[in-house]
Amino acid sequence: MTRIQVLDYGFGNVRSMVHALSQLGVDAQISADPDLAMKADGLVIPGVGAYGACMAGLRAVGGDRIILDRLAQGLPVLGVCIGLQVMFQFGDEDGHSEPGLGLIPGRVTKLDADVVPHMGWDHVQAPQGTRLLAGVQDQRFYFVHSYAAMAAKGDDRSVGTQPDLSLRVSALNRTSDSQPRSAQSVSEKISQGASFGEPLVTWATYGRSRFVAAYECGPLSATQFHPEKSGQAGARLLTNWVRTLSGAFGLSCEKGE
């Protein structure tokens, strides 16, 4: 049976996610155990709350290292809501900037809208070749958030060129106090020309903000909306993700495959 760990770091609707995943017939468990996290077929990073507090909670249980180690080995990770936001370089909050994991280029900022938070159902604009949103590109998903990323590497040409995810994993491992063996493997493969490939970015609009609604790149997937609260469309998205867990992505994912 497919086993998925929902990371327990004190933030997020972990039980709602476990229930949604269990409905798909997988073994979903809540835990912060790093050994179990590395052995799981998939890892979910939920998140509800303030950016800085979530990052502190994540680091307190070693979640930042768990995420990095899994990605370095091509093992799937799914971030949800702030679980997407913490993948970015920075998050602005209460007038100051908090560092994120730095896996996706960009900054999380407050939505520009007459009413904040953005709470309710909205359509998204998924890119061609998406696997995460396959079959539900025209469906609505449930959002609850006040902040979002307005840019990320992908098919939006206005963003410009940024190092891809595999290079970021390698760089973050090089700057870590303890460099795992898996990171050295990533660095070696990158030097030989390997890559996670180009990301696929799904967009949504609220008020005057066009923001990242979902992100796909090799083993890393993430959504700003809550699939576990998005009815049948959310269940289909989670099913799509679970279907990718049968094998590790490695470092040869190409866009649209």
C-alpha positions as CSV (number, residue, x, y, z in Angstrom):
1,M,0.0,0.0,0.0
2,T,1.2,3.5,-0.8
3,R,2.3,5.3,2.4
4,I,2.1,9.0,2.8
5,Q,3.4,11.0,5.7
6,V,1.7,14.4,6.6
7,L,4.4,16.3,8.4
8,D,3.4,17.3,11.9
9,Y,5.1,20.6,12.8
10,G,2.3,22.3,14.7
11,F,0.7,24.1,11.7
12,G,-1.9,23.0,9.2
13,N,-5.0,21.0,8.9
14,V,-3.2,17.7,9.2
15,R,-6.3,15.6,10.1
16,S,-8.3,17.0,7.2
17,M,-5.5,16.1,4.8
18,V,-5.1,12.6,6.3
19,H,-8.8,12.0,5.9
20,A,-8.8,13.2,2.3
21,L,-5.8,10.9,1.5
22,S,-7.3,7.9,3.3
23,Q,-10.4,8.2,1.1
24,L,-8.1,7.4,-1.8
25,G,-7.1,4.1,-0.3
26,V,-3.5,5.1,0.8
27,D,-2.0,4.7,4.2
28,A,-1.7,8.3,5.5
29,Q,-0.1,9.1,8.8
30,I,0.7,12.2,10.8
31,S,4.3,12.3,12.1
32,A,7.4,14.4,12.4
33,D,9.8,11.4,12.5
34,P,12.5,12.0,9.9
35,D,13.2,8.4,9.3
36,L,9.6,7.6,8.5
37,A,9.5,10.8,6.4
38,M,12.4,9.5,4.2
39,K,10.8,6.1,3.9
40,A,7.4,7.3,2.9
41,D,6.3,7.2,-0.7
42,G,5.1,10.8,-0.4
43,L,5.4,13.6,2.0
44,V,2.8,16.4,2.5
45,I,3.7,19.7,4.0
46,P,0.5,21.4,5.2
47,G,0.5,24.9,6.6
48,V,-1.9,27.4,8.1
49,G,-0.8,30.5,10.0
50,A,1.9,33.2,9.9
51,Y,4.8,32.7,7.5
52,G,7.5,33.2,10.1
53,A,5.9,31.0,12.7
54,C,5.5,28.2,10.2
55,M,9.1,28.4,9.2
56,A,10.2,28.3,12.8
57,G,7.9,25.3,13.5
58,L,9.3,23.6,10.4
59,R,12.9,24.1,11.4
60,A,12.2,23.0,15.0
61,V,11.3,19.5,13.8
62,G,14.0,19.4,11.1
63,G,11.4,19.7,8.4
64,D,13.6,21.9,6.3
65,R,16.2,19.2,6.2
66,I,13.6,16.5,5.6
67,I,12.3,18.4,2.5
68,L,15.7,19.0,1.2
69,D,16.9,15.4,1.6
70,R,13.8,14.0,-0.1
71,L,14.1,16.4,-3.0
72,A,17.8,15.6,-3.3
73,Q,16.8,11.9,-3.7
74,G,14.0,12.7,-6.1
75,L,11.3,11.7,-3.6
76,P,7.9,13.5,-4.0
77,V,6.9,16.3,-1.7
78,L,3.6,18.1,-1.8
79,G,3.2,21.5,-0.1
80,V,-0.3,23.0,0.6
81,C,-1.2,26.6,1.3
82,I,1.7,28.0,3.4
83,G,3.4,24.6,2.6
84,L,3.7,26.2,-0.9
85,Q,4.7,29.6,0.4
86,V,7.6,28.4,2.5
87,M,9.2,26.9,-0.6
88,F,9.9,30.4,-1.9
89,Q,12.9,32.5,-1.0
90,F,11.2,35.1,1.3
91,G,7.9,35.9,2.8
92,D,6.9,39.4,3.7
93,E,4.9,39.7,6.9
94,D,4.0,42.6,9.2
95,G,6.5,44.9,7.6
96,H,9.5,42.6,7.6
97,S,10.9,39.8,5.5
98,E,11.2,36.2,6.7
99,P,13.5,33.8,4.9
100,G,11.9,30.7,3.4
101,L,13.4,27.5,2.1
102,G,14.5,29.1,-1.2
103,L,13.5,26.2,-3.4
104,I,11.4,28.5,-5.7
105,P,12.7,31.9,-6.8
106,G,10.4,34.7,-5.6
107,R,8.8,36.4,-2.7
108,V,5.5,35.9,-0.9
109,T,3.7,39.2,-0.5
110,K,0.2,40.5,0.6
111,L,-2.6,40.2,-1.9
112,D,-3.6,43.5,-3.5
113,A,-7.4,43.4,-3.2
114,D,-10.3,45.3,-1.6
115,V,-11.1,42.4,0.7
116,V,-8.4,40.3,2.3
117,P,-8.2,37.4,3.0
118,H,-9.1,35.7,-0.2
119,M,-11.6,33.1,1.0
120,G,-13.7,31.0,-1.3
121,W,-13.8,29.1,-4.5
122,D,-11.9,30.2,-7.7
123,H,-10.9,29.0,-11.0
124,V,-7.2,28.6,-11.9
125,Q,-5.2,28.8,-15.2
126,A,-3.2,25.6,-15.5
127,P,-0.4,25.3,-18.0
128,Q,-0.3,22.8,-20.8
129,G,1.2,19.5,-19.7
130,T,0.2,19.7,-16.1
131,R,0.0,16.4,-14.4
132,L,-1.1,17.7,-11.0
133,L,-4.3,19.3,-12.4
134,A,-4.9,16.8,-15.2
135,G,-8.6,16.5,-15.7
136,V,-9.5,19.4,-13.4
137,Q,-8.0,22.4,-15.2
138,D,-11.4,24.0,-15.6
139,Q,-12.6,23.3,-12.0
140,R,-12.7,25.6,-9.0
141,F,-10.6,25.1,-5.9
142,Y,-10.9,26.4,-2.3
143,F,-8.6,29.2,-1.2
144,V,-8.0,30.8,2.2
145,H,-5.0,33.1,2.3
146,S,-3.9,36.8,2.6
147,Y,-0.5,36.4,1.0
148,A,0.8,34.8,-2.2
149,A,3.7,34.6,-4.6
150,M,3.2,36.9,-7.6
151,A,6.1,35.4,-9.6
152,A,7.9,32.1,-10.0
153,K,10.0,30.5,-12.7
154,G,7.8,28.9,-15.3
155,D,6.0,29.7,-18.5
156,D,5.6,33.4,-17.5
157,R,8.2,35.2,-19.6
158,S,8.1,38.3,-17.5
159,V,9.8,36.5,-14.6
160,G,13.1,36.0,-16.3
161,T,15.7,33.3,-16.0
162,Q,16.4,31.7,-12.6
163,P,18.4,28.6,-11.6
164,D,16.3,25.5,-11.7
165,L,15.1,23.5,-8.7
166,S,17.9,21.0,-8.8
167,L,20.5,23.7,-8.7
168,R,18.7,25.3,-5.8
169,V,18.7,22.0,-3.8
170,S,22.4,21.7,-4.5
171,A,23.2,25.3,-3.4
172,L,21.1,25.0,-0.2
173,N,22.9,21.8,0.7
174,R,26.3,23.4,0.2
175,T,25.3,26.2,2.6
176,S,23.9,23.8,5.3
177,D,25.9,23.1,8.5
178,S,25.6,19.4,7.8
179,Q,25.8,18.2,4.2
180,P,24.1,14.8,3.7
181,R,25.4,12.3,1.3
182,S,22.3,12.7,-0.9
183,A,23.2,16.4,-1.5
184,Q,26.7,15.4,-2.7
185,S,25.0,13.0,-5.2
186,V,22.8,15.8,-6.4
187,S,25.8,18.1,-6.9
188,E,27.6,15.4,-8.9
189,K,24.6,14.7,-11.1
190,I,24.1,18.4,-11.8
191,S,27.7,18.8,-12.8
192,Q,27.1,16.1,-15.3
193,G,24.2,18.1,-16.8
194,A,21.2,16.5,-15.0
195,S,18.2,18.7,-14.1
196,F,14.7,18.5,-12.6
197,G,13.7,20.4,-15.8
198,E,11.4,23.4,-16.3
199,P,8.7,24.0,-13.7
200,L,5.0,24.2,-14.6
201,V,3.2,27.1,-12.9
202,T,-0.6,27.4,-12.4
203,W,-2.0,30.9,-11.9
204,A,-5.0,32.4,-10.2
205,T,-6.3,36.0,-9.9
206,Y,-7.9,37.7,-7.0
207,G,-8.5,41.5,-6.8
208,R,-5.5,43.1,-8.6
209,S,-3.2,40.2,-7.9
210,R,-2.2,37.4,-10.2
211,F,-0.5,34.8,-8.1
212,V,0.9,31.3,-8.1
213,A,-1.9,28.8,-7.4
214,A,0.2,25.6,-8.0
215,Y,3.7,24.6,-8.8
216,E,5.2,21.5,-10.3
217,C,8.8,20.6,-10.8
218,G,10.2,17.1,-10.7
219,P,9.5,15.7,-7.2
220,L,8.2,19.0,-5.8
221,S,4.5,19.9,-6.2
222,A,2.6,22.5,-4.2
223,T,-0.7,24.3,-4.2
224,Q,-1.9,27.6,-2.7
225,F,-5.4,26.3,-2.5
226,H,-6.6,23.5,-0.2
227,P,-7.2,20.3,-2.3
228,E,-8.4,18.5,0.9
229,K,-11.2,21.1,1.1
230,S,-11.9,21.3,-2.7
231,G,-14.5,18.5,-3.1
232,Q,-14.2,16.2,-6.1
233,A,-11.7,18.5,-7.9
234,G,-9.4,18.4,-4.9
235,A,-9.8,14.6,-4.6
236,R,-8.8,14.2,-8.3
237,L,-5.8,16.4,-7.8
238,L,-4.6,14.3,-4.9
239,T,-5.3,11.2,-6.9
240,N,-3.1,12.6,-9.7
241,W,-0.3,13.3,-7.2
242,V,-0.6,9.8,-5.6
243,R,-0.3,8.2,-9.0
244,T,3.2,9.9,-9.4
245,L,4.5,8.1,-6.2
246,S,5.1,4.8,-7.8
247,G,8.7,5.8,-8.7
248,A,11.2,8.5,-7.7
249,F,11.6,11.3,-10.2
250,G,15.4,11.4,-10.1
251,L,17.0,14.3,-11.9
252,S,15.8,13.9,-15.5
253,C,12.3,15.3,-15.4
254,E,11.4,17.3,-18.5
255,K,8.7,19.8,-18.9
256,G,5.3,18.3,-19.8
257,E,6.3,14.7,-19.2
